[in-house]
Amino acid sequence: MINKLVASAAEAVKDINDGSTLVVGGFGLCGIPENLINALVESGVKNLTCVSNNAGVDDWGLGLLLQTKQIRKMVSSYVGENAEFERQYLAGELEVEFCPQGTLAERMRAGGAGIPAFFTPAGYGTIVADGKESRDFDGRMYVMERGIVGDFSLVAAWKGDRYGNLVYRKSARNFNPMAATAGKICIAEVEELVEVGELDPDHVHTPGVFVHRLIVAPRKKRIEQRTVRKG
């Protein structure tokens, strides 16, 4: 039996070294691997490049790594909820590569599938295309984007088994399946561990072949902005 379960988040991330590139799942604060991120904060690792849809908020998610200045570069599609991100970028303390959201997801998927590059119309004629090859296909212009392969990927799932098979829940799936395949080593945190064979194969979103380590940890399901109807 291949048992990919490790005892703690700290153990799971212990070989993430300075200068590593991390591909991180999540959208806003939904489906983020918060326990693995917190373990990285504790580890003190620095000069990280983080590829993720966004950088969390100032006091949660990847925003915690920004607070401690452990991130050198962010590759993201949206950063609007993080004031520290804005401050570091405007001060020249943080390198940023903006990427259209669908393109970012496809770059992760391509990297995981062994596809070095692809063409997309998104971003053509804008600064997103600066310095990139452009080509005409059937009368429409496309921009070449490179697939992303990280040293590690960090993802969060709802359920998993010891083989590393993962099931995501509803909108928390988001970038996680693509991120899981885009790292040379994939580390997952799950809310619930089930016995091997309990997961319906048709319901598995990330097969265990892509997952190298697994932790079971409780998660705080925070939201970025709570909006309610006036009484």
TISE-315771 format. One record per residue: residue in three letters; x, y, z of N, C-alpha, C in turn. Coordinates in pm, whole numbers. Example, Ala and Ser with C-alpha at 12.3 -4.5 7.8 and 13.67 -1.06 7.14 Angstrom:
<atoms>
<'ALA', <1319, -569, 780>, <1230, -450, 780>, <1320, -330, 780>>
<'SER', <1285, -225, 708>, <1367, -106, 714>, <1290, 3, 787>>
</atoms>
This chain:
<atoms>
<'MET', <85, -120, 0>, <0, 0, 0>, <87, 124, 0>>
<'ILE', <54, 218, -87>, <125, 345, -92>, <53, 443, -2>>
<'ASN', <113, 473, 111>, <50, 563, 208>, <116, 700, 197>>
<'LYS', <42, 797, 148>, <96, 931, 126>, <65, 1026, 242>>
<'LEU', <5, 973, 347>, <-32, 1056, 462>, <91, 1090, 545>>
<'VAL', <106, 1219, 579>, <211, 1262, 671>, <147, 1324, 793>>
<'ALA', <225, 1337, 900>, <168, 1369, 1030>, <124, 1513, 1046>>
<'SER', <190, 1606, 978>, <160, 1746, 1003>, <191, 1831, 881>>
<'ALA', <136, 1952, 881>, <167, 2046, 774>, <314, 2082, 775>>
<'ALA', <372, 2097, 893>, <514, 2131, 902>, <601, 2025, 836>>
<'GLU', <568, 1899, 859>, <644, 1791, 797>, <624, 1790, 646>>
<'ALA', <503, 1821, 602>, <471, 1816, 460>, <549, 1919, 379>>
<'VAL', <580, 2034, 440>, <646, 2143, 365>, <793, 2160, 402>>
<'LYS', <848, 2066, 478>, <981, 2087, 535>, <1091, 2099, 430>>
<'ASP', <1070, 2043, 309>, <1175, 2052, 207>, <1147, 2161, 104>>
<'ILE', <1052, 2249, 131>, <1033, 2366, 46>, <1140, 2468, 85>>
<'ASN', <1232, 2491, -6>, <1349, 2572, 23>, <1335, 2714, -30>>
<'ASP', <1426, 2801, 14>, <1430, 2938, -36>, <1437, 2938, -189>>
<'GLY', <1360, 3027, -250>, <1363, 3040, -395>, <1271, 2945, -469>>
<'SER', <1195, 2864, -398>, <1106, 2768, -464>, <991, 2839, -535>>
<'THR', <940, 2773, -640>, <819, 2819, -708>, <703, 2730, -665>>
<'LEU', <597, 2795, -614>, <480, 2724, -563>, <359, 2755, -650>>
<'VAL', <285, 2651, -689>, <157, 2669, -757>, <49, 2638, -653>>
<'VAL', <-34, 2738, -623>, <-123, 2730, -507>, <-269, 2738, -552>>
<'GLY', <-350, 2642, -510>, <-490, 2641, -544>, <-569, 2742, -463>>
<'GLY', <-695, 2760, -503>, <-783, 2852, -432>, <-829, 2967, -519>>
<'PHE', <-939, 3027, -477>, <-997, 3142, -546>, <-1049, 3235, -438>>
<'GLY', <-986, 3352, -425>, <-1018, 3435, -308>, <-969, 3361, -185>>
<'LEU', <-1060, 3337, -91>, <-1027, 3256, 26>, <-1095, 3120, 20>>
<'CYS', <-1154, 3088, -95>, <-1228, 2963, -111>, <-1135, 2854, -164>>
<'GLY', <-1125, 2746, -89>, <-1045, 2632, -135>, <-896, 2654, -127>>
<'ILE', <-850, 2741, -36>, <-706, 2764, -23>, <-646, 2664, 77>>
<'PRO', <-521, 2623, 56>, <-454, 2531, 149>, <-397, 2607, 269>>
<'GLU', <-485, 2655, 355>, <-445, 2749, 460>, <-348, 2689, 561>>
<'ASN', <-365, 2560, 593>, <-275, 2499, 691>, <-133, 2485, 636>>
<'LEU', <-122, 2453, 508>, <10, 2444, 445>, <74, 2582, 436>>
<'ILE', <-6, 2684, 404>, <46, 2821, 400>, <95, 2864, 538>>
<'ASN', <16, 2835, 641>, <57, 2871, 777>, <188, 2801, 817>>
<'ALA', <204, 2678, 772>, <328, 2606, 802>, <448, 2671, 733>>
<'LEU', <426, 2725, 614>, <534, 2796, 544>, <572, 2924, 617>>
<'VAL', <471, 2992, 671>, <500, 3112, 751>, <591, 3075, 868>>
<'GLU', <557, 2967, 935>, <636, 2922, 1050>, <776, 2876, 1009>>
<'SER', <789, 2823, 890>, <919, 2770, 847>, <1020, 2881, 818>>
<'GLY', <970, 3000, 782>, <1059, 3112, 752>, <1120, 3108, 614>>
<'VAL', <1079, 3013, 528>, <1132, 3005, 393>, <1105, 3138, 321>>
<'LYS', <1197, 3179, 231>, <1183, 3311, 170>, <1215, 3308, 21>>
<'ASN', <1197, 3425, -42>, <1221, 3441, -186>, <1137, 3346, -270>>
<'LEU', <1013, 3327, -227>, <923, 3236, -298>, <862, 3304, -420>>
<'THR', <838, 3227, -524>, <753, 3268, -634>, <622, 3191, -619>>
<'CYS', <511, 3263, -607>, <382, 3199, -587>, <292, 3223, -708>>
<'VAL', <244, 3116, -765>, <150, 3122, -877>, <13, 3088, -821>>
<'SER', <-76, 3185, -820>, <-209, 3164, -764>, <-303, 3270, -817>>
<'ASN', <-431, 3238, -824>, <-527, 3335, -876>, <-516, 3470, -807>>
<'ASN', <-495, 3468, -677>, <-482, 3593, -602>, <-392, 3569, -481>>
<'ALA', <-373, 3672, -402>, <-278, 3662, -290>, <-347, 3668, -155>>
<'GLY', <-469, 3615, -148>, <-540, 3615, -21>, <-577, 3755, 23>>
<'VAL', <-593, 3774, 152>, <-616, 3906, 209>, <-504, 3934, 308>>
<'ASP', <-504, 4053, 365>, <-388, 4092, 446>, <-360, 3998, 562>>
<'ASP', <-464, 3938, 619>, <-442, 3857, 739>, <-478, 3710, 720>>
<'TRP', <-484, 3665, 594>, <-518, 3523, 572>, <-470, 3478, 436>>
<'GLY', <-446, 3348, 424>, <-399, 3293, 298>, <-259, 3340, 265>>
<'LEU', <-231, 3356, 136>, <-98, 3399, 94>, <-64, 3538, 146>>
<'GLY', <-165, 3614, 187>, <-139, 3744, 247>, <-50, 3735, 370>>
<'LEU', <-55, 3622, 440>, <32, 3604, 557>, <178, 3596, 516>>
<'LEU', <204, 3531, 401>, <342, 3523, 352>, <389, 3657, 297>>
<'LEU', <295, 3738, 249>, <332, 3874, 207>, <369, 3959, 328>>
<'GLN', <294, 3945, 435>, <320, 4022, 556>, <462, 4000, 606>>
<'THR', <508, 3878, 598>, <642, 3844, 647>, <748, 3856, 538>>
<'LYS', <706, 3905, 421>, <796, 3929, 307>, <871, 3802, 266>>
<'GLN', <797, 3691, 266>, <856, 3565, 222>, <835, 3540, 73>>
<'ILE', <749, 3622, 10>, <722, 3608, -133>, <801, 3713, -210>>
<'ARG', <875, 3668, -309>, <951, 3758, -396>, <871, 3798, -519>>
<'LYS', <793, 3702, -573>, <718, 3727, -697>, <583, 3659, -690>>
<'MET', <480, 3730, -740>, <346, 3673, -753>, <308, 3667, -900>>
<'VAL', <255, 3553, -942>, <194, 3539, -1074>, <45, 3520, -1049>>
<'SER', <-35, 3621, -1080>, <-175, 3624, -1039>, <-263, 3687, -1145>>
<'SER', <-394, 3670, -1126>, <-489, 3737, -1214>, <-567, 3846, -1141>>
<'TYR', <-566, 3844, -1007>, <-644, 3942, -931>, <-581, 3961, -793>>
<'VAL', <-568, 4085, -751>, <-506, 4111, -620>, <-578, 4223, -545>>
<'GLY', <-702, 4249, -580>, <-769, 4370, -534>, <-805, 4377, -387>>
<'GLU', <-798, 4266, -313>, <-840, 4268, -172>, <-721, 4278, -76>>
<'ASN', <-602, 4302, -127>, <-484, 4294, -42>, <-405, 4424, -44>>
<'ALA', <-420, 4502, 63>, <-354, 4632, 70>, <-202, 4618, 80>>
<'GLU', <-153, 4516, 150>, <-9, 4496, 163>, <53, 4458, 30>>
<'PHE', <-20, 4381, -50>, <24, 4350, -186>, <45, 4480, -263>>
<'GLU', <-53, 4567, -258>, <-45, 4695, -329>, <74, 4777, -281>>
<'ARG', <92, 4781, -150>, <201, 4861, -94>, <337, 4809, -140>>
<'GLN', <356, 4677, -133>, <485, 4618, -171>, <511, 4635, -320>>
<'TYR', <407, 4621, -401>, <426, 4635, -545>, <463, 4779, -581>>
<'LEU', <391, 4876, -527>, <419, 5017, -558>, <554, 5061, -504>>
<'ALA', <600, 4996, -396>, <729, 5029, -337>, <845, 4956, -405>>
<'GLY', <814, 4873, -501>, <919, 4798, -570>, <974, 4681, -490>>
<'GLU', <899, 4636, -389>, <944, 4527, -305>, <896, 4390, -353>>
<'LEU', <802, 4390, -447>, <739, 4267, -492>, <729, 4268, -644>>
<'GLU', <778, 4161, -707>, <763, 4146, -851>, <628, 4084, -881>>
<'VAL', <559, 4136, -981>, <424, 4088, -1013>, <414, 4059, -1162>>
<'GLU', <358, 3944, -1194>, <324, 3909, -1332>, <173, 3886, -1338>>
<'PHE', <102, 3978, -1403>, <-43, 3963, -1416>, <-74, 3874, -1536>>
<'CYS', <-179, 3794, -1519>, <-215, 3697, -1622>, <-367, 3686, -1624>>
<'PRO', <-431, 3692, -1741>, <-576, 3672, -1747>, <-616, 3542, -1677>>
<'GLN', <-731, 3544, -1611>, <-767, 3433, -1524>, <-776, 3299, -1597>>
<'GLY', <-843, 3297, -1711>, <-853, 3172, -1786>, <-718, 3126, -1838>>
<'THR', <-635, 3222, -1878>, <-502, 3189, -1925>, <-419, 3129, -1812>>
<'LEU', <-433, 3183, -1692>, <-358, 3130, -1577>, <-398, 2985, -1550>>
<'ALA', <-528, 2957, -1553>, <-574, 2819, -1532>, <-518, 2727, -1640>>
<'GLU', <-518, 2773, -1764>, <-469, 2691, -1873>, <-317, 2674, -1867>>
<'ARG', <-246, 2775, -1820>, <-101, 2761, -1805>, <-69, 2653, -1701>>
<'MET', <-148, 2648, -1593>, <-129, 2541, -1494>, <-160, 2405, -1555>>
<'ARG', <-274, 2397, -1624>, <-314, 2270, -1684>, <-212, 2223, -1787>>
<'ALA', <-164, 2316, -1869>, <-65, 2282, -1971>, <64, 2231, -1907>>
<'GLY', <110, 2299, -1803>, <231, 2255, -1735>, <217, 2114, -1681>>
<'GLY', <101, 2085, -1623>, <77, 1952, -1569>, <64, 1845, -1676>>
<'ALA', <24, 1886, -1797>, <6, 1792, -1907>, <130, 1778, -1994>>
<'GLY', <238, 1848, -1959>, <360, 1839, -2036>, <357, 1921, -2164>>
<'ILE', <268, 2020, -2168>, <257, 2107, -2286>, <337, 2234, -2258>>
<'PRO', <444, 2261, -2332>, <532, 2373, -2299>, <472, 2510, -2327>>
<'ALA', <380, 2519, -2424>, <324, 2649, -2460>, <196, 2628, -2540>>
<'PHE', <115, 2733, -2548>, <-9, 2729, -2626>, <-42, 2871, -2670>>
<'PHE', <-135, 2884, -2763>, <-176, 3015, -2812>, <-319, 3046, -2766>>
<'THR', <-340, 3171, -2725>, <-471, 3216, -2680>, <-496, 3357, -2731>>
<'PRO', <-620, 3393, -2762>, <-648, 3530, -2803>, <-652, 3628, -2686>>
<'ALA', <-666, 3576, -2564>, <-676, 3663, -2446>, <-549, 3744, -2428>>
<'GLY', <-564, 3875, -2418>, <-450, 3961, -2391>, <-384, 4019, -2513>>
<'TYR', <-421, 3971, -2633>, <-357, 4026, -2753>, <-390, 4176, -2766>>
<'GLY', <-290, 4254, -2800>, <-309, 4398, -2814>, <-302, 4475, -2684>>
<'THR', <-269, 4407, -2575>, <-255, 4472, -2444>, <-114, 4448, -2392>>
<'ILE', <-85, 4505, -2275>, <48, 4486, -2216>, <74, 4342, -2178>>
<'VAL', <-33, 4263, -2166>, <-16, 4120, -2136>, <66, 4052, -2245>>
<'ALA', <55, 4103, -2368>, <124, 4041, -2482>, <264, 4095, -2504>>
<'ASP', <305, 4196, -2429>, <437, 4256, -2450>, <548, 4152, -2436>>
<'GLY', <635, 4145, -2536>, <748, 4053, -2532>, <716, 3909, -2563>>
<'LYS', <589, 3881, -2601>, <549, 3743, -2631>, <523, 3727, -2780>>
<'GLU', <544, 3607, -2827>, <518, 3578, -2968>, <368, 3585, -2997>>
<'SER', <332, 3646, -3111>, <194, 3651, -3155>, <185, 3591, -3295>>
<'ARG', <74, 3522, -3322>, <55, 3460, -3453>, <-90, 3471, -3497>>
<'ASP', <-106, 3471, -3629>, <-240, 3475, -3689>, <-286, 3332, -3716>>
<'PHE', <-403, 3298, -3664>, <-467, 3171, -3694>, <-606, 3200, -3749>>
<'ASP', <-625, 3169, -3874>, <-756, 3186, -3939>, <-809, 3328, -3926>>
<'GLY', <-718, 3425, -3937>, <-758, 3564, -3937>, <-773, 3627, -3801>>
<'ARG', <-740, 3555, -3696>, <-745, 3610, -3560>, <-609, 3600, -3495>>
<'MET', <-571, 3703, -3421>, <-439, 3706, -3358>, <-441, 3639, -3221>>
<'TYR', <-335, 3564, -3195>, <-321, 3489, -3070>, <-184, 3517, -3007>>
<'VAL', <-179, 3505, -2877>, <-57, 3526, -2800>, <-7, 3392, -2747>>
<'MET', <122, 3369, -2756>, <178, 3245, -2702>, <204, 3260, -2552>>
<'GLU', <153, 3166, -2475>, <174, 3161, -2330>, <244, 3032, -2294>>
<'ARG', <334, 3039, -2196>, <408, 2922, -2152>, <331, 2846, -2045>>
<'GLY', <339, 2714, -2050>, <287, 2633, -1941>, <367, 2657, -1814>>
<'ILE', <304, 2636, -1700>, <368, 2660, -1571>, <397, 2527, -1502>>
<'VAL', <521, 2509, -1460>, <559, 2394, -1379>, <630, 2446, -1255>>
<'GLY', <573, 2421, -1139>, <633, 2466, -1015>, <715, 2358, -948>>
<'ASP', <795, 2398, -852>, <868, 2299, -771>, <771, 2220, -684>>
<'PHE', <669, 2290, -634>, <568, 2229, -547>, <432, 2286, -584>>
<'SER', <328, 2206, -565>, <193, 2259, -569>, <127, 2232, -435>>
<'LEU', <47, 2329, -390>, <-25, 2319, -263>, <-173, 2333, -292>>
<'VAL', <-251, 2231, -253>, <-393, 2233, -283>, <-473, 2192, -160>>
<'ALA', <-603, 2224, -164>, <-694, 2188, -55>, <-813, 2115, -114>>
<'ALA', <-850, 2004, -51>, <-962, 1923, -98>, <-1058, 1894, 17>>
<'TRP', <-1173, 1843, -19>, <-1275, 1807, 81>, <-1243, 1670, 141>>
<'LYS', <-1232, 1571, 53>, <-1204, 1434, 98>, <-1083, 1379, 24>>
<'GLY', <-1016, 1285, 89>, <-905, 1216, 25>, <-883, 1082, 91>>
<'ASP', <-808, 994, 23>, <-769, 868, 85>, <-617, 860, 92>>
<'ARG', <-566, 753, 151>, <-421, 742, 172>, <-342, 730, 43>>
<'TYR', <-408, 694, -64>, <-342, 689, -194>, <-326, 828, -255>>
<'GLY', <-395, 927, -198>, <-386, 1062, -250>, <-497, 1101, -344>>
<'ASN', <-596, 1015, -365>, <-710, 1053, -447>, <-789, 1164, -378>>
<'LEU', <-826, 1267, -454>, <-888, 1385, -394>, <-1025, 1415, -456>>
<'VAL', <-1115, 1461, -369>, <-1245, 1511, -412>, <-1261, 1653, -358>>
<'TYR', <-1290, 1748, -447>, <-1315, 1885, -406>, <-1466, 1906, -392>>
<'ARG', <-1504, 2009, -318>, <-1646, 2032, -294>, <-1691, 2164, -355>>
<'LYS', <-1781, 2154, -450>, <-1847, 2269, -510>, <-1747, 2374, -558>>
<'SER', <-1769, 2502, -524>, <-1683, 2607, -580>, <-1540, 2604, -525>>
<'ALA', <-1517, 2526, -419>, <-1381, 2513, -365>, <-1291, 2432, -458>>
<'ARG', <-1351, 2375, -564>, <-1267, 2305, -662>, <-1179, 2406, -735>>
<'ASN', <-1237, 2510, -788>, <-1172, 2621, -861>, <-1039, 2583, -928>>
<'PHE', <-929, 2645, -886>, <-799, 2622, -950>, <-729, 2495, -899>>
<'ASN', <-784, 2431, -798>, <-711, 2322, -734>, <-674, 2205, -826>>
<'PRO', <-765, 2155, -911>, <-726, 2042, -997>, <-610, 2074, -1091>>
<'MET', <-610, 2196, -1147>, <-501, 2234, -1236>, <-371, 2255, -1158>>
<'ALA', <-383, 2321, -1042>, <-264, 2345, -961>, <-200, 2213, -917>>
<'ALA', <-283, 2115, -883>, <-231, 1988, -832>, <-138, 1921, -931>>
<'THR', <-167, 1934, -1061>, <-84, 1867, -1162>, <38, 1949, -1202>>
<'ALA', <41, 2077, -1165>, <144, 2167, -1216>, <269, 2174, -1129>>
<'GLY', <272, 2103, -1019>, <390, 2101, -934>, <465, 1969, -947>>
<'LYS', <596, 1975, -941>, <674, 1851, -945>, <643, 1763, -824>>
<'ILE', <613, 1830, -711>, <567, 1760, -591>, <437, 1826, -548>>
<'CYS', <331, 1748, -537>, <201, 1801, -496>, <173, 1764, -351>>
<'ILE', <140, 1866, -273>, <106, 1847, -131>, <-38, 1891, -113>>
<'ALA', <-121, 1803, -58>, <-264, 1833, -42>, <-304, 1829, 105>>
<'GLU', <-397, 1917, 141>, <-461, 1906, 271>, <-608, 1875, 249>>
<'VAL', <-663, 1786, 332>, <-802, 1746, 318>, <-873, 1763, 451>>
<'GLU', <-1005, 1786, 441>, <-1086, 1797, 562>, <-1118, 1660, 621>>
<'GLU', <-1133, 1562, 532>, <-1176, 1430, 577>, <-1096, 1321, 505>>
<'LEU', <-1043, 1228, 582>, <-972, 1112, 526>, <-1064, 992, 528>>
<'VAL', <-1078, 926, 414>, <-1161, 807, 405>, <-1074, 688, 370>>
<'GLU', <-1129, 571, 389>, <-1055, 449, 359>, <-1042, 430, 208>>
<'VAL', <-933, 368, 168>, <-913, 338, 26>, <-1029, 252, -23>>
<'GLY', <-1088, 292, -134>, <-1202, 221, -190>, <-1335, 285, -160>>
<'GLU', <-1338, 379, -64>, <-1464, 446, -31>, <-1504, 552, -132>>
<'LEU', <-1406, 610, -200>, <-1437, 713, -298>, <-1482, 649, -428>>
<'ASP', <-1596, 693, -480>, <-1641, 649, -611>, <-1541, 698, -714>>
<'PRO', <-1481, 610, -793>, <-1382, 654, -892>, <-1434, 763, -984>>
<'ASP', <-1565, 762, -1014>, <-1622, 864, -1101>, <-1630, 1000, -1033>>
<'HIS', <-1612, 1005, -903>, <-1620, 1130, -828>, <-1483, 1188, -793>>
<'VAL', <-1376, 1116, -825>, <-1241, 1163, -794>, <-1202, 1272, -894>>
<'HIS', <-1165, 1387, -843>, <-1126, 1499, -929>, <-976, 1501, -959>>
<'THR', <-895, 1468, -859>, <-751, 1457, -878>, <-707, 1315, -841>>
<'PRO', <-665, 1236, -938>, <-619, 1100, -906>, <-492, 1103, -822>>
<'GLY', <-476, 1003, -739>, <-364, 998, -647>, <-228, 995, -714>>
<'VAL', <-222, 959, -843>, <-93, 957, -912>, <-28, 1095, -914>>
<'PHE', <-108, 1200, -904>, <-55, 1336, -906>, <-14, 1386, -767>>
<'VAL', <-54, 1317, -662>, <-37, 1366, -525>, <75, 1289, -456>>
<'HIS', <164, 1363, -391>, <280, 1300, -327>, <269, 1297, -174>>
<'ARG', <203, 1397, -117>, <187, 1403, 29>, <48, 1453, 63>>
<'LEU', <0, 1410, 180>, <-137, 1441, 220>, <-141, 1464, 370>>
<'ILE', <-209, 1570, 411>, <-234, 1590, 554>, <-384, 1605, 576>>
<'VAL', <-428, 1573, 695>, <-567, 1594, 736>, <-567, 1707, 837>>
<'ALA', <-644, 1812, 808>, <-640, 1929, 895>, <-773, 2003, 890>>
<'PRO', <-818, 2056, 1005>, <-939, 2139, 1004>, <-912, 2269, 932>>
<'ARG', <-1016, 2327, 873>, <-998, 2450, 797>, <-1100, 2554, 839>>
<'LYS', <-1056, 2681, 836>, <-1145, 2793, 864>, <-1199, 2846, 732>>
<'LYS', <-1328, 2838, 715>, <-1388, 2877, 587>, <-1430, 3024, 592>>
<'ARG', <-1329, 3108, 583>, <-1353, 3252, 585>, <-1399, 3300, 448>>
<'ILE', <-1464, 3415, 447>, <-1500, 3481, 322>, <-1437, 3619, 322>>
<'GLU', <-1418, 3673, 201>, <-1351, 3801, 190>, <-1440, 3917, 233>>
<'GLN', <-1563, 3918, 184>, <-1656, 4025, 219>, <-1792, 3965, 246>>
<'ARG', <-1846, 3995, 360>, <-1979, 3943, 396>, <-2082, 4051, 369>>
<'THR', <-2175, 4020, 281>, <-2278, 4115, 245>, <-2415, 4056, 281>>
<'VAL', <-2492, 4130, 357>, <-2626, 4083, 399>, <-2730, 4187, 364>>
<'ARG', <-2852, 4142, 354>, <-2963, 4231, 324>, <-2997, 4314, 446>>
<'LYS', <-3030, 4440, 425>, <-3069, 4525, 535>, <-3202, 4480, 593>>
<'GLY', <-3213, 4488, 727>, <-3334, 4442, 794>, <-3453, 4532, 766>>
</atoms>
